[in-house]
Amino acid sequence: MKILLLGKNGQVGWELQRALAPLGEITALDRHSKEHCGDLSNLPGLAHTLHTLKPNVIVNAAAYTAVDQAETEHAQATRINTDAVAVLAKEAEVLGAWLVHYSSDYVFDGTGSTPWQEEDAPAPLNHYGASKLAGERALTQHCSRHLLFRTSWVYGSRGNNFARTMLHLGKERSTLSVIHDQIGAPTGAALIADVTAHALRKATQQPELAGLYHLAAAGSASWYDYASLVFEQARKAGIPLALNSLEAIPSSAWQAAATRPLNSRLDCRRLEAAFDLSLPPWQHGLRHTLTDILEQHIEQA
């Protein structure tokens, strides 16, 4: 199996290089790759890469993810999250290849408190969410063999993420305010990569499994709950913190360019049933990843 992985150095892309390795020969690219174009903003270059490599599987872990910047950079967000996905989908269909793509809980408006199911009507609150939704529609319109995973609150041991930001701020400030009324499931890049590899292995043998699935860790938490666990683990690891007060605040008290959904819970039962999986609690993966992040902090101290 010839696999083309895009976004190799992102949080999910880095883990996918490991998880996909047993499935076949991987060509892993990012936007800086020289031999082949992996830049999703270069649509002709992207198409040329597919024509040249002729992969059996395309895994797109690249995206425009600057949620607030997307409010002013509409064209760039749309080009990467929508137009590039359409190019990948059309080329994959011509090649007879599978296309794996990742979307977001931000396609929903966050109303209610019930976990969102795949068939629920999307209604994004910001341009990032709108661009991801348009990408979903381009994918399903143009490519029949696809696995489309909506996920939420992604973190990893590499790159910038909420946990690293909290640790950095916790070392500098005695008081921090964190939002308590946005609810989702912190989901590890390693879990996403492992589930992707498992689902891809099974779907290539059972093409009827193609489709849209929600993929997130089990359970739910607020950003305040998330931060609390980060600081709890940091103290256990002996990381010196200036923080002595963590305050819970509503979303209305935090000014941001893009509106975020309050309810980002995802119902993952379809995924678990189709691929015979049991997704672990969000705390399990986060504690494991925090061990790696905290060790890096200790080494850098």
C-alpha positions, 0 to 999 in steps of 0.5 A: 500500500502506497500512503501519502501523508500530508501535514507530517509535522503537525500534532496528528501528522507526527503520530500518524507517521508512527501509526501508519508505518505497518500499513505500507510505504509512506511518503510524508510531506509538509508545506516545506517539503522540497521534492514533492509539494505538500503545501495545501495552499498550492493547489496545482502543486498538490494535484501534481504531487498526486499525479506523480506519486499515485498513492493508494491512500491519502491521509490529510492531517494538514489544515488551517487551524488559527481559529481567530485569524480565520475571521480576517484571513477568510481566503487563506482558511478557505483555500486550505480547509475547503479548496485543497480538500476538493482537489484531494477528493477529485484526484483520489477518485480518479486514482481509486484511492482512499482519502482520510480527512479530519474535521472539527466539532466547530461545524456545530453551533454548540447549543444544548448539552447532548453529544452531537451525532453525525447526522445532526445539522451543522451550523458553524459559528465562525469562519474556521468552522464554516471552512471545515464544513465546506471541506467536508462537503467537497470531500463527500461530493467528490470522493466515494472511498473516504474516512472523514473524522470529526474530532475535538480539542486535539493535543499532542506531546509536540507543538503548541497546544492548550496544555503547554500554554497552561504550563507556561502561564502557570510558571509566570502568573499567580492567578489564571482565569480559564473558561468553564462553560465550553464542554468537550473532550480533550483528544490525544493525537496519538489516539486519533492516529491509532484509530485512523490506522485501525479504521483504514486497515478495516475499511480497505477490506470492507469498503462499505465502512466509508463515511463520516465518523465522530472521533474523540476521547470518552467523557467530557470536560471544560477548559477549566477541568482540563487546566486543573488536571494539567496543573495537578500533574505538574505539581506531582512531577515537581514542576515549580509553579507561580500559580496559586489561584485558578479561576473559572470564568464564563465564555462571555468574560473572554474576548476573542475574534471568533465565537466558540461553541459551548457544547463540543461533545461528540457522540462516537458510538457509530465509530465504536460499533463500526470498527469494534472500538472502545474509546478511552476516557479523556483523562487517560490519554492526557495524563500519558501525554502530560508525562512526556510534556512535563519531562521535556519541561524538567529537561529544559529547566 
